[in-house]
Amino acid sequence: MSEPTLAHHGRPARLAVGVVSAGRVGSVLGAALAAAGHIVVATSGVSRPSLNRAAALLPDVPLLPPDEVVKQADLVLLAVPDDVLPGLVKGLAAAGCFHPGQIVVHTSGAHGVKVLEPAVEHGVLPLALHPVMTFTGRPEDVERLAACCVGVTAAADDEAAWSVGEALVVEMGAEPVRIAEAVRPLYHAALAYGANNLVTLVRDCAEILDRAGIRPAERLIGPLLSAALDNALRHGDRALTGPVARGDTGTVRTHLRELAEADPEMVAAYRALAQRTAQRAAAAGMLAEHAAQDVQATLAEQP
């Protein structure tokens, strides 16, 4: 192939897809591309979980080494950890696995298309497609794509590449959002800050309740946290509630004392997040300046 195979209006034609590797993201996107009519011709996987995911989501797809997967594909899907991606691309390029006309996609949120430069030297079309979703690698994740966005990055001056990336995302049932190369790391930092820390917060909350003998903790906090997330998305900082946003320093002081006894490691996290909450509440006009200062002073107190 001398150029990417496209149908009319930038819509990708039926492509032979190679998935490296059958992790949580790769297996799900591979299954979504197959559902859209593309043909997954090969995937790679070594660990038992990867093999199980391949069997469940990519049934009857041959398991081959990564270099063989790439050589067979029109569309190469590189779904590997952020830190692994640069070395993998360089290695595959040095081994002559890429060929002109291939579409090479990676799913890393932290990288744009610059990381694919070794492949570009072989005449491929580079794309970064990052699903803004957390996956478990189960079949239901394919359905979750329909409710999520995918960050699309292509070469800044290549409108055809942007169109190909967006068309692939639409085919998988998701919504494409253009992310410029320069802001890709900041984009990823924001998403990780929210999603990863949210899980930590929820689990910390549930464990503290469980230690206090309050069970089932998940059933107790599920409606509360779901409502808090919904309100934050709908109303922004106006959704802030609780003792910090109200300036109830006595309650804040009690929280610090109780947490210090139950789980001392959690106190630092409580202080840091409460300080941010006080700042946001003050900036939104919900907390008077003197009250915000009192909260900050209370948070700075040492037991």
N, C-alpha and C positions, 0 to 999 in steps of 0.2 A: 504493500500500500504506500502511496506517495503522500497522501493526505488523509486526515480522519474521515472515516466513512459516515456521511451525513445524508439524511433524507431531507425533504423539503422543509424550509423555514427553520433550519437549525436543529431540527429534531434528530437525535441519533438514530441511525438505522439499527437493525438487529445486530448486536455485537457479540463476539465471543469474549466472555469475561473470565479473567483469572484473578483469584482472590488470595492475597498474601497478607494475613493468614486467617484461619477460621477462628478468630477470637470473638469476643462479644459483639464488636462492631462489624468486623468483616463478614461474619456469617449472616448477620441480620441484613446488611446492605446487599450482600450477594443474593439472599433470598428475595429481597425487594426488587432487585434488577431482574431476577428470573421471573418473578410475577408480572413484570412489565413487558416480558416477551424476549428478553435477552437470554443467551445461553451461557450458563456457567460451565466452562470446559474443564477447569481444574482449580484446586485449592491446595493449600499447604497447612500442615498442623502436626505437632509432635506430642503435646501433652494430652493426657486422657480427656480433660474437659474440652479441648479443641476438637479432638476426634469425635466426642459425643455431640458437640454442636454441629459439626459437619454432617454427621449422620442424620440429625434431626432437621436441620434447616437446609442442607444442601445434599439431599439423598442422591446416591448413585453418581455423585461427582467424584472423579478420580483425585486421590491424594498424591501429590507429587512434590519434589523439592521446589523451593521458591524459584530457582532459575528456570526450571522446566515450565512452571506455571506461567511465568512472564513471557516466555518465548511463544507460547500457544495463543496468547490473548490479543484481541483487538483493543479491549479495555482492561487495563491493569489496575486493580484496586489494592493499594498498599495500606493495610489496616494494622499497623504495628505501633508500639509505644513511641512517644515523641523522641526520646533519646536514641532509639534504635534506628529511626528513619534515615538520618543522613548517611550513616555507614551502610545501610542496606542499599540505598540508591546508588552510592558510589561503587559498591561491590557488584551490583547487577550491571551497571554501566561498563565497568572494567571487564566483565565477563562477556560482553557483547550480547546481552539478553534483550535489550531494547531494539526496536527497528522503526524506521520512518513510517509515519501514519498512525502509530498507536496513540491512544488516549491514556495517559498515566495519571491516576487520581490517588491522592493520599487523603487520609481522614483525620490527620492530626490537627488539633485546634491551635497549637502553638506555632505552627509553621505556615507560611504561605507557599508560593510556587518557587521561590528562590532555591529551596532545598532540592528541587527536582532538576536543577541545571545540568548535572551530569547526564541525565536522561534526555534533556532537551538537545544536547549536542548530537544525539542520535536521531533527531528529527521527530520527536514525539510532541504531542500537545499536552502541556501540563495543567493540572487542575488540583485545587484543594477544596474538598467537600467535607465539612465538619458538622455532623448532626448535633444540634443543641438538645441533647437528650441523654439520659443515663440508661444504659442497656444492661440486661442480665444475660443475654445470649439465648433467650427462650423464644418460642414461636410468637408469643404475644407482642414481642418487641417490634415485629414487622408492622403490626397494626398501629403501634405508637408513633411510627413515622408520620402517619397521616395527621397527627396533632402537633408536629414539631416543625421548627425551622432548621435550615441547613445553611451554614456560613459558606458562601462560595467565593473563592479567590482565583483569579486568572491573571495573566500578564496584562498590565494596565492598558496597553494600546491594542489589545487583541479582542475586539468586540465579538468576533466569531467564537472564540474560546469561552468568553463569558456566557454566550448563548447556549453553547453545548453543555456547560456546567449546570445552567439553570434548567435546561430541558431534562437532563438526567435526574435532577432533584424532583421536578414535577412528575416525571414518570414513576418515581418511587413513592409518590403520594404526599411529599412534604412541600414546604414553602421555601423557596430560595431567597437568601438575603445576601447582598453583595458586601464583602468585607475587603477593604483595601489592604494590600500587602503590608504597608507601613504600620497599620494598627492591629495586625493579627495577634501579636503577643499580648497587647493590652486587652483586646477582646477576649482572649482565652483566660487571662488573669481574672477578669471580671466574672466570667462564668464559673471558673473554679472556686473563686472566693464565695460566690453565692451557693452553688450546688453542693460543693464538698463540705463547707462549713455548716450548711443546713443539716446534713446528715449527722455530723458530729453533735450539733446542738440538740437534735431530737433524741439521739441515743443517750447523751448525758442526762437530759431531762428524764427519760424513761428509767434510767438506772438509779437515779437519786430517789425517784418515787418507789421503785422496787425495793431499794434498801430500807425505805421507811415502812415497808409492808403494805404499800398501797398498790393493789393489783386488780385487774390487769392495767398496767400503766399505759400501754398503747391505746387501749380503748378509751381511757380517760382523756388523754391528750390529743387524740386524733381529730375530733371536731374543733377543738380550740386552735390547734396549729393550722388546720386547713382554713379556718376562718381568718386567722391572722395573715396567712399568705394571700388569700383572696382580697382582703381589705387593703393590704400593702400594694398589690398590683392595681387595684381600682382607685385608691385614694392617696397613695403616696405617703408622705410623712404625717398626714392627718390621721392615719391609721394607728399611730403610736399610742399605746396605752400603758398602764402599770405605774408603779411607784416612782420610777425615774422620771417618766414624762410628766407626772403630777408634782414632782418635787417633794415626795414623802421620804425625807431623809431618815426618819426613824425606822421605817420599814426596810430601807436599803441597808441600814446598819445591822438590822436583824438578819437579813439575808446573808450578809457577809459572815456573820458569826456562825450561823447554822451551816453554811457551806464549808466553812473552815473546819468544823467538826466532822461533817459527813464525808467530804472529799476535798482536802486542802489544795489539790492540783487544779480544781475548778475555780478557785477564787480569782486567780489572775485573769482567766477568761471572762468571768462575770464582770470584773472591774473594767476591762478593756471594752467590752461590748456596752456596758452601762455608760461609759464615758462617751462613746459614739452616739448612743441614744439621747443623752442629755444635750449634746451638741446639735443633733438634728432637731430635737424638740424646740430648742431655743431659736434655731434659725428659722423654724416654721412659725414662730410666734406663739407656740403652745406653752412655753415655759419662760417665765419672767427671768430677766438677767440675774437678779439677786438669788432666785431659787436655783437657777442653773449653777451658780457659784457655790451654793450650799451643797448641792448634790456632788459636785466635783470635789469639794473639800472632804465630804464624807467618804467618797470612794478612795481618796488618798490616805485616809486614816489607816494606821497599822494596828493590828490586834495586840 
